[in-house]
Amino acid sequence: MTIRAAAAAFWLVPAALGAQETATRWAVQLRTAAGVEFADLRLDGARSRLLLESHDSVFFPLTNLLRTGNHLSFGVGALGLRAELDVDGDGAVMSGRLRYADGGGASWEGELIRPGTVRWPVRPRVRVRQLAVGTRANATVIPAAWAAALSDSMTLEREYAELVRRTGLPVVRGGERVNRSRAMALGADEATRAAVRRQLQAISGSVANDSTFQRLFLVRGAGIVIDVHERAEAFAASRDPSYRHAAALRALRGGAPDQGDADLARLREAAYALWPAWERGDSLLRQRVAALAVTDSEAARSLTALLDGYISAVPWWREAVGWLLTHPWLETAGVRQAPAQLVAAFWGRSVLPPPKLVTEWLGGFEAMPLVSGDRLARTLVEPANASAREWLPAGRLEALTAWFALTWSDTLTLSAAGGDVALLPPSRVPGLKTLLATADGIRIDPGIMPLLAVATVIHEWHHVLAAVTRLDGKGVSRADGSTVARLLEDDPWLAEGFAEWATEETLRPAAVSTPLLLLLDAEKRMALWGGMSEDPHALGYRLVRSAAARLPVATRRSTFVSRLHDPTAVARLANFPAGARGAPLLLRRPVTAAVVPEITLTWDAGVADAVARRLLFPPYPPEH
């Protein structure tokens, strides 16, 4: 029997509505001269009930529920309502009158909601708690004993030189490090490209080589492919026999003379930078290629094939990095392990699912962590009506996403004894978006060579795992009985320093067999250290390294991580003596204290409607 036939058969026998009947749900419109009110009718035997938009806190039970043929009548005793309704022959439409206690009435129009349909006739209304974020501190203060324990420049230079020696790459110094660290990651340094190719060749000759590795990295006629650029060209050549590398370069060069390897690296980046516009069908770019075809058809055709190749090469990149993360190709003290196994071991787990890779053109050696918004939503979002109580278990993140999109033009600064606090809409809170992802993941530029992206992914993965540890602990909290939530902001030096140090510790077992993975971050830190000694990556690494050396392994990944917002607490945890002689290290930082007021909103298919703001006092609970 079809759903429609079953619904129609439901009305054929005169009787009181029994518990054995099939439960149905109806979207109702109540029309009066004053307007339309929406309602949600649930017919379910003795559990039959009605939710009205004007009284949406609870469902009201139906009383005296009777049906005769296609006629249905019931009361809502709590509100003094009485309904007399008729259902059409198909059992899909319901019409009639609703009588109010004062003698007035409304026309009733109801539509059957099919099983499996997600529909909320009375829209869910939610309340998002007031959120205090950021810090009033204008500086990070590192106690003198901690500052005195930092690794000196000579130690760092010696360790860096040893890493470079193991990789076989030429040594670079000073300002050259800045350029090479970026060029290494993006495949613009030929010596690094050769080292990556040797490493992949070693994997192909080992027991780690499987059919997936061969499909990903071994291309007939091209040998081993090492990055998105070579894979895009391989796709172009395999799909268009007339593809010519020189013609594609001619199109990208635009008539400029050939300048060798450096020129080739720039042209690779230029072609790759066109990928997002080409994939979305940018009309201006396609017009330019069409215009080129008039004067140089071979160049236009080869460029088209190459750009189509990049569209296919980006998914290849995700799969290639995924293979390198999860397959046991790293030699670690005679045992082959996957990088993901090393990450799990660092965190004291037997296994950790790898993060979702979200590829996006970011313009270079860039990546950022993404943390599932479910954790923050569980603390911040609560139902404000009966529909929301049913909807929120599946829709909590959707509610928070609609909340995050809110903005308003008026600005306000709260002045209090502890300092000024900005009153902000959610969309203007720095860093909040990274905590509202659909799943734990990493947004990353696929221009990074897959082998070296392993180190970058591990770095960002540690950021994600640290954030998860803190959010599942006390990273977001409420004072006793308070409806104000406090989101603790990581200290920038401790947060970045932890990810740098944790990545190094994770990959340390593979330092002898695969030093290239450790060199990528080390060269970046040395480049930053040479030009900006207070950079959070470089100085933060030294801070965390010196503190972690004084802690048991288990403490490093638990209590230590939970204190990344509080350098003073970390100093106590690491037992740095408080009264040590010498000056503390003072690191200037911006004041970021802000409050997002409590917001009540009605969720309407992804959009926040009927938004109301309320500021609760005290607006900014203590930070520690």
C-alpha positions in Angstrom: 0.0 0.0 0.0 1.3 3.4 -0.9 1.8 6.2 1.7 -1.0 8.2 0.1 -3.4 5.1 0.2 -2.5 4.4 3.8 -3.2 7.9 4.8 -6.6 7.8 3.0 -7.5 4.4 4.6 -6.8 5.9 8.0 -10.1 7.9 7.8 -12.6 5.3 6.7 -13.9 3.9 10.0 -15.8 6.1 12.5 -14.1 5.7 15.9 -12.1 7.4 18.6 -8.5 7.7 17.4 -6.7 4.7 18.8 -3.1 4.1 19.8 -2.9 1.4 17.0 -3.3 3.9 14.2 -0.4 5.1 12.1 1.0 8.3 13.5 0.8 11.3 11.1 2.2 14.8 11.2 0.6 17.9 9.7 1.8 21.4 8.7 -1.1 23.8 9.6 -1.9 27.4 8.7 -4.6 29.2 10.8 -6.0 32.2 9.0 -7.8 35.1 10.6 -8.3 38.7 9.6 -5.2 39.5 11.6 -2.9 37.2 9.7 -1.6 33.7 9.5 -0.4 31.5 12.4 1.5 28.3 11.8 1.0 25.1 13.8 2.4 21.6 14.0 -0.2 18.8 14.5 0.8 15.3 15.6 -1.9 12.6 15.4 -0.6 9.7 17.4 -3.5 8.1 19.4 -3.4 9.1 23.0 -0.2 11.1 22.4 -1.8 13.4 19.8 -0.8 17.0 20.4 -0.6 20.5 18.8 2.1 23.1 18.8 1.1 26.7 18.0 3.4 29.4 16.9 1.9 31.8 19.5 2.4 29.2 22.3 5.5 27.4 21.1 7.1 26.5 24.4 5.3 23.1 24.7 3.0 20.8 22.7 -0.6 20.8 24.0 -2.3 17.4 24.3 -5.5 17.0 22.3 -8.7 16.2 24.2 -11.9 14.4 23.0 -10.3 13.4 19.8 -12.9 11.7 17.5 -13.3 11.0 13.9 -16.3 10.0 11.8 -15.4 9.0 8.2 -13.3 11.9 6.9 -14.3 14.2 9.7 -12.0 14.9 12.7 -12.8 16.8 15.9 -10.8 17.6 19.0 -10.2 20.1 21.7 -7.2 21.7 23.2 -8.4 22.0 26.8 -5.5 24.0 28.1 -6.2 26.8 25.6 -10.0 26.4 25.3 -9.8 25.5 21.6 -12.1 23.3 19.5 -11.4 22.1 16.0 -13.8 20.7 13.4 -11.9 19.4 10.4 -12.4 17.4 7.2 -9.7 15.4 5.4 -9.7 15.0 1.6 -10.1 11.6 -0.1 -6.4 11.2 -0.5 -5.7 11.9 3.2 -3.2 14.5 2.3 -5.1 17.8 2.9 -7.1 18.8 6.0 -9.4 21.9 6.2 -12.0 23.3 8.6 -12.3 25.7 11.5 -10.7 26.3 14.9 -12.8 27.9 17.5 -11.2 30.0 20.2 -12.3 30.3 23.8 -13.5 33.9 23.3 -15.8 32.9 20.5 -13.6 33.9 17.6 -12.2 31.5 15.1 -9.7 30.8 12.3 -9.8 28.8 9.1 -7.7 25.6 9.3 -5.6 24.5 6.3 -3.4 21.4 6.9 -1.0 19.5 4.7 0.3 16.0 5.5 4.1 15.9 6.1 5.4 12.8 4.4 7.5 10.4 6.5 11.2 11.2 6.2 10.5 14.9 5.2 12.4 17.5 7.3 9.9 20.3 7.9 9.2 22.5 10.9 5.8 24.3 10.6 6.6 26.1 13.8 10.2 27.2 13.2 12.8 26.2 15.8 13.9 29.1 18.1 17.2 28.8 19.8 19.2 30.8 22.4 22.9 31.1 22.0 24.6 32.0 25.2 26.5 35.2 25.7 30.1 34.5 24.8 33.2 36.2 26.3 36.3 35.8 24.2 39.8 37.0 23.9 41.9 38.6 26.7 42.4 41.9 28.4 46.2 41.2 28.7 48.4 43.4 26.5 51.5 41.3 27.0 52.6 37.7 27.6 55.0 37.6 30.6 57.5 34.8 30.7 59.1 34.3 34.1 62.8 34.9 34.3 63.7 31.3 35.1 61.8 30.1 32.0 63.4 32.7 29.8 66.8 31.7 31.1 66.1 28.1 30.1 65.5 28.8 26.4 67.7 27.0 23.8 70.4 29.4 22.6 71.0 30.3 19.0 74.2 28.2 18.7 72.3 25.0 19.8 69.5 25.7 17.2 72.0 26.4 14.4 73.9 23.2 15.2 70.8 21.1 15.1 69.6 22.8 11.9 73.0 22.2 10.2 72.8 18.5 11.1 69.4 18.2 9.6 70.5 19.9 6.4 73.5 17.6 6.2 71.3 14.5 6.5 69.1 15.7 3.7 72.0 16.4 1.3 70.6 19.8 0.5 73.0 22.8 0.3 73.3 25.0 3.4 71.8 28.5 3.2 72.1 31.3 5.6 70.5 34.5 6.7 67.9 36.0 4.4 68.2 33.1 1.9 66.4 30.8 4.4 63.2 32.8 4.0 63.0 32.3 0.3 64.1 28.6 0.4 61.7 27.5 3.1 58.8 28.6 1.0 60.4 27.3 -2.2 61.0 23.9 -0.6 57.4 23.5 0.3 56.0 24.7 -3.1 58.4 22.7 -5.2 60.3 25.8 -6.5 63.6 24.6 -5.2 65.2 22.1 -7.6 67.4 20.5 -5.0 64.4 19.8 -2.8 62.4 18.4 -5.7 65.2 16.0 -6.4 65.3 14.9 -2.7 61.5 14.4 -2.7 61.8 12.3 -5.9 64.5 10.2 -4.3 62.3 9.6 -1.3 59.3 8.5 -3.4 61.6 6.3 -5.4 62.8 4.6 -2.2 59.1 4.0 -1.2 58.5 2.5 -4.6 61.3 0.0 -4.1 60.2 -1.0 -0.6 57.5 -3.2 0.9 55.4 -0.1 1.4 54.8 0.0 -2.4 51.2 -1.1 -3.1 48.8 -0.8 -6.0 47.5 2.5 -4.6 51.0 4.0 -4.4 51.6 2.9 -8.0 48.4 4.4 -9.2 49.1 7.7 -7.4 52.8 8.3 -8.0 53.8 6.2 -11.0 52.6 7.5 -14.3 53.4 5.7 -17.6 55.7 7.9 -19.7 56.3 10.3 -16.8 57.8 8.1 -14.1 57.3 9.2 -10.5 55.2 12.4 -10.1 56.0 14.5 -7.0 53.5 17.3 -7.0 50.2 18.8 -8.3 52.1 20.4 -11.2 53.6 17.2 -12.6 50.3 15.4 -12.1 48.3 18.1 -13.9 50.7 17.8 -16.9 50.4 14.1 -16.9 46.6 14.4 -17.0 46.9 16.9 -19.8 49.2 14.8 -21.9 47.2 11.6 -21.4 43.9 13.3 -22.4 45.1 15.4 -25.3 47.7 13.9 -27.6 48.4 17.3 -29.0 49.4 18.8 -25.6 52.8 20.4 -25.7 54.6 21.5 -22.6 56.4 24.3 -24.5 53.1 25.6 -25.9 51.5 25.8 -22.4 54.6 27.7 -21.1 54.3 30.0 -24.1 50.7 30.8 -23.2 51.7 31.5 -19.6 54.7 33.5 -20.5 52.7 35.8 -22.7 55.6 36.5 -25.1 58.3 37.1 -22.4 61.7 35.4 -22.9 62.5 32.0 -21.4 64.5 32.4 -18.1 65.3 28.8 -17.2 64.4 26.9 -14.0 63.4 30.0 -12.0 61.1 31.0 -14.8 59.6 27.4 -14.9 58.8 27.5 -11.2 57.1 30.9 -11.6 55.1 29.6 -14.5 54.0 26.5 -12.6 52.7 28.8 -9.9 51.0 31.0 -12.4 49.2 28.1 -14.0 48.2 26.7 -10.6 46.9 30.1 -9.5 44.5 30.0 -12.5 43.0 26.7 -11.3 40.2 28.1 -9.0 39.0 30.6 -11.6 39.1 27.9 -14.4 37.2 25.4 -12.2 34.4 27.8 -11.5 34.1 28.7 -15.2 35.3 32.3 -14.8 34.1 34.1 -18.0 37.0 36.6 -18.2 39.6 33.9 -18.0 37.9 31.8 -20.7 37.6 34.9 -22.9 41.4 35.4 -22.6 42.0 31.9 -23.6 39.6 32.2 -26.6 41.4 35.4 -27.6 44.8 33.6 -27.4 43.4 30.9 -29.7 43.0 33.4 -32.5 46.8 34.2 -32.5 48.2 30.9 -31.2 45.8 28.0 -31.2 48.4 25.5 -30.1 49.2 27.5 -27.0 45.5 28.0 -26.2 44.7 24.3 -26.6 47.7 23.2 -24.4 46.8 25.8 -21.7 43.2 24.5 -21.7 44.4 20.9 -21.3 46.8 21.9 -18.5 44.1 23.9 -16.6 41.7 20.9 -17.0 44.6 18.8 -15.7 44.8 20.9 -12.5 41.1 20.4 -11.8 41.8 16.6 -11.7 45.2 17.0 -10.0 43.8 18.6 -6.8 41.7 15.5 -5.9 44.7 13.4 -6.7 46.7 15.6 -4.2 44.3 14.9 -1.4 44.4 11.2 -2.0 48.2 11.2 -2.3 48.7 13.1 1.0 46.1 10.7 2.6 48.2 7.7 1.4 51.4 9.2 2.8 49.7 10.0 6.1 48.2 6.6 6.7 50.5 4.0 5.1 53.6 2.6 6.9 56.5 3.9 4.8 58.6 5.7 7.5 61.6 3.8 8.8 61.6 4.1 12.6 64.2 2.1 14.5 63.8 -0.9 12.1 60.0 -0.7 12.1 57.9 0.8 9.3 55.2 3.2 10.6 52.7 5.6 9.1 52.9 9.2 10.1 49.4 9.0 11.5 50.6 6.2 13.8 53.3 8.5 15.1 50.7 11.3 15.8 48.6 8.8 17.7 51.6 7.6 19.7 52.4 11.2 20.7 48.8 11.6 22.0 48.9 8.2 23.8 46.3 6.7 21.5 46.4 3.4 19.6 44.8 5.1 16.5 43.6 8.5 15.5 41.4 9.1 12.4 43.2 11.5 10.0 41.7 15.0 9.6 39.7 15.9 6.6 41.8 17.8 4.0 40.0 20.8 2.6 42.0 21.9 -0.4 41.9 25.6 -1.3 44.2 27.9 -3.2 45.7 30.1 -0.4 48.5 31.7 -2.4 51.5 29.7 -1.0 52.8 27.7 1.9 49.6 28.0 3.9 47.4 25.8 6.0 45.1 26.3 9.0 43.2 24.0 11.4 39.5 23.4 11.3 37.7 22.2 14.4 34.2 20.7 14.4 31.7 23.2 15.6 29.7 20.5 17.4 31.8 20.9 20.5 31.2 24.6 20.9 27.6 24.2 19.9 26.9 21.8 22.7 27.9 24.5 25.2 26.5 27.6 23.5 23.2 26.6 21.9 20.0 25.7 23.8 16.4 25.3 22.7 14.0 28.2 23.2 10.8 26.4 22.0 9.4 22.9 21.6 10.5 22.6 17.9 14.0 23.4 18.8 14.1 20.7 21.4 13.5 18.1 18.7 15.6 19.8 16.0 18.7 20.6 17.9 20.3 17.2 18.3 20.8 17.2 14.5 20.7 20.9 13.8 22.8 22.4 16.6 25.7 23.2 14.3 23.4 24.7 11.6 22.0 27.0 14.3 25.5 28.1 15.3 26.4 28.6 11.7 23.4 30.9 11.2 24.4 32.7 14.4 28.0 33.2 13.2 26.8 34.9 10.0 25.0 37.6 12.1 26.4 41.1 12.0 25.1 44.6 12.9 26.3 48.1 12.2 26.2 49.6 15.6 29.4 49.4 17.7 29.7 49.6 21.4 32.6 49.4 23.9 31.9 48.4 27.5 34.1 50.2 30.0 34.8 48.3 33.2 37.3 48.3 36.1 39.3 45.6 34.3 39.5 47.5 31.0 37.5 48.1 27.9 35.6 45.2 26.3 34.3 45.4 22.7 30.7 44.3 22.0 30.9 42.3 18.7 28.7 40.3 16.4 29.9 36.7 16.0 31.2 37.3 12.5 33.8 39.8 13.8 35.3 37.6 16.5 38.9 36.7 15.3 39.6 33.0 15.0 36.0 31.9 15.8 35.3 30.6 12.3 38.0 27.9 12.7 36.0 26.4 15.6 32.8 26.1 13.5 33.8 23.6 10.8 31.5 20.8 9.8 34.2 18.3 10.9 37.8 18.3 12.3 40.1 19.0 9.3 42.8 21.1 7.8 42.4 23.8 5.1 45.5 23.6 3.0 47.0 24.8 -0.2 47.6 21.8 -2.6 50.6 23.6 -4.1 52.6 22.1 -1.3 54.4 19.0 -2.4 52.5 15.9 -1.0 55.5 14.4 0.7 56.3 17.7 2.5 52.6 18.4 3.1 52.8 15.4 5.6 54.8 17.6 8.0 52.4 20.6 7.4 49.4 18.4 8.0 50.9 17.0 11.2 51.6 20.6 12.5 48.0 21.7 11.9 46.6 18.3 13.2 48.3 19.0 16.5 46.5 22.4 16.6 43.2 20.6 16.0 43.9 17.9 18.7 45.0 20.6 21.2 41.8 22.6 20.5 39.7 19.4 20.9 41.5 18.6 24.2 40.8 22.1 25.5 37.2 22.3 24.3 36.4 18.9 25.7 38.0 20.1 29.0 37.7 23.7 30.2 38.6 25.6 27.0 35.0 26.9 27.0 33.3 27.1 30.3 30.5 28.7 32.3 30.7 30.1 35.7 28.5 28.5 38.3 24.9 29.2 37.4 25.9 31.6 34.7 24.5 31.8 31.2 27.7 33.5 30.0 30.2 31.2 28.4 33.9 31.9 28.5 36.1 30.8 25.5 39.7 30.9 26.6 42.1 32.3 24.0 45.3 30.4 23.5 48.5 32.4 24.1 49.9 32.9 20.6 53.4 31.9 21.5 52.4 28.8 23.5 49.8 27.7 20.8 52.2 27.9 17.9 55.1 26.8 19.9 53.2 23.6 20.9 52.4 22.7 17.3 56.0 23.3 16.2 57.5 21.3 19.1 54.8 18.5 18.9 55.5 18.1 15.1 59.2 17.7 15.8 58.6 15.2 18.6 56.2 13.3 16.4 58.6 12.9 13.5 61.7 12.5 15.7 61.6 8.6 15.3 62.0 9.2 11.5 64.7 11.8 11.8 67.5 9.5 10.5 65.5 7.9 7.7 63.5 10.9 6.5 65.1 14.2 7.8 63.5 16.1 5.0 60.2 16.1 6.9 61.7 17.8 10.0 63.8 20.2 7.9 60.7 21.9 6.4 59.6 23.4 9.8 63.1 23.8 11.1 64.2 25.9 8.2 61.0 28.0 8.4 61.7 28.6 12.1 65.3 29.5 11.5 64.2 31.9 8.8 61.7 33.6 11.1 64.2 33.6 14.0 66.7 35.4 11.9 64.4 38.2 10.9 61.9 38.5 13.7 63.0 37.0 17.0 59.5 37.3 18.7 57.7 35.4 16.0 55.3 32.9 17.7 56.5 30.0 15.6 60.2 30.5 16.3 60.1 31.9 19.9 57.1 29.8 20.8 59.0 26.6 19.8 61.8 27.5 22.2 59.4 28.3 25.0 57.5 25.0 24.7 60.6 23.0 24.1 62.2 24.2 27.3 59.0 23.7 29.4 58.1 20.3 28.0 61.6 19.0 28.8 60.7 19.4 32.5 57.4 17.4 32.2 56.5 13.7 32.1 55.3 12.6 28.7 51.7 12.1 29.7 51.5 15.6 31.2 52.7 17.1 28.0 49.6 16.0 26.1 47.0 16.6 28.8 47.5 19.1 31.6 50.1 21.1 29.6 47.7 21.4 26.6 44.9 22.5 28.9 47.0 25.5 30.0 48.1 26.9 26.6 46.1 30.1 27.4 48.0 30.8 30.6 51.9 31.2 30.6 51.9 31.6 34.4 50.1 28.3 34.8 52.5 26.6 32.4 55.5 28.0 34.3 54.1 26.6 37.6 53.4 23.2 35.9 57.0 23.0 34.7 58.3 24.0 38.1 60.2 27.1 37.0 61.2 28.8 40.2 59.0 31.9 40.7 61.7 34.0 42.5 64.5 33.5 40.0 66.9 36.4 39.5 66.8 38.3 36.2 64.2 40.1 34.1 61.1 38.3 32.8 60.6 38.2 29.0 57.8 40.6 28.0 56.0 40.0 24.7 53.6 42.6 23.5 50.2 41.4 22.2 47.0 43.1 21.2 44.1 43.3 23.7 41.4 41.1 22.2 38.7 41.0 25.0 35.2 41.0 23.4 31.7 39.9 24.2 29.1 38.5 21.9 25.7 39.2 23.6 23.2 36.5 24.2 21.2 36.0 21.0 17.9 34.4 20.5 17.0 33.6 16.9 14.5 31.7 14.8 16.1 29.3 12.4 14.6 29.4 9.0 16.2 27.1 6.4 19.7 28.2 7.3 18.9 31.9 7.9 18.6 33.6 11.3 15.3 35.4 11.6 13.6 37.3 14.5 17.0 38.0 16.1 17.0 39.5 19.6 20.1 40.5 21.5 20.4 40.6 25.3 23.5 41.8 27.3 24.0 40.0 30.6 26.0 41.3 33.5 28.7 40.8 34.5 29.5 40.6 30.7 33.1 39.3 31.0 33.8 36.6 33.6 37.4 36.1 34.9 39.9 34.7 32.4 41.7 32.3 34.8 
